[in-house]
C-alpha cells in the first residue's frame, strides 16, 4: 500500500501537543535515543520521529494500530492508542505550522 501525503493543511483533527508530551514515554524509549537500534524482531535502526509531519505520524500510528503496517513492537504500543492519543502525539512531535 502506497500512501502519499501532500503539503496541505492537515485533514486530521487537531491534537494537543501538551497532552502528547504527557503520553510520549513509550515513544521516547526508542525514538528519543540518537542512533538507537532495536533488536526485535530483527536488528534495525529506529527512525527519528521528532520533526515528522503531523499527517505522516497520524497515518503511521493508525496503520501500526490497525495492523496495516507491520512491526510487532509498534503494533503492541499503538494498539492501546485512541484516535485522540494519536492526534496528540502527532501534535507533540510535528513542527508547529
C-alpha positions in Angstrom: 0.0 0.0 0.0 1.4 3.4 -1.0 0.4 6.5 0.9 1.2 9.9 -0.4 0.9 13.0 1.7 0.9 16.3 0.1 1.9 19.6 1.7 -1.5 20.9 2.6 -3.3 21.7 5.8 -3.9 18.6 7.9 -7.0 16.6 7.1 -6.9 15.2 10.6 -8.4 16.5 13.8 -6.1 18.8 15.8 -4.1 17.3 18.6 -2.9 18.9 21.8 0.9 18.9 22.0 0.9 19.2 25.8 -1.3 16.1 26.0 1.1 14.3 23.6 4.1 15.3 25.8 2.4 13.7 28.7 1.8 10.3 27.0 5.1 10.0 24.9 7.0 7.9 27.4 6.8 4.7 25.3 7.8 6.7 22.2 10.9 8.2 23.9 12.1 4.8 25.0 13.3 4.1 21.4 12.7 7.2 19.3 14.3 9.6 21.7 17.7 7.9 21.7 20.1 9.1 19.0 21.2 6.2 16.7 19.2 3.7 18.7 18.9 0.2 17.2 16.2 -2.3 18.2 16.9 -6.0 18.3 13.3 -7.3 18.0 12.0 -8.8 15.8 15.3 -8.1 14.0 18.1 -5.5 14.3 17.2 -2.2 12.7 17.7 1.5 13.2 14.8 3.2 14.9 13.7 6.3 12.9 13.6 9.7 14.3 10.0 10.9 14.7 10.6 14.4 16.1 10.0 16.9 13.2 8.0 14.5 11.1 4.8 15.9 9.6 1.6 15.7 11.6 -0.2 13.8 8.9 2.6 11.3 8.5 2.6 10.5 12.2 -1.2 10.1 12.3 -1.2 7.8 9.3 1.7 5.7 10.5 0.4 5.2 14.0 -3.1 4.3 12.8 -1.6 1.8 10.3 0.5 0.2 13.1 -2.5 0.2 15.4 -4.8 -1.3 12.8 -2.3 -3.9 11.6 -1.9 -2.3 8.1 1.8 -1.6 8.8 3.8 -4.4 10.3 6.1 -4.2 13.3 5.2 -6.2 16.4 6.6 -3.7 18.9 4.9 -0.7 17.2 1.6 -2.7 16.9 1.7 -3.6 20.6 2.2 0.1 21.6 -0.1 1.7 19.0 -2.9 -0.8 19.7 -3.5 1.0 23.0 -3.8 4.4 21.5 -7.1 6.2 20.8 -7.5 8.5 17.8 -7.2 11.4 20.2 -3.9 10.0 21.6 -2.6 9.7 18.1 -3.5 13.2 17.3 -1.9 14.5 20.5 1.3 12.6 19.8 1.4 13.9 16.2 0.9 17.5 17.5 3.7 17.0 20.0 6.3 15.5 17.5 5.5 17.6 14.4 6.8 21.1 13.8 4.4 23.9 14.5 2.6 25.1 11.4 
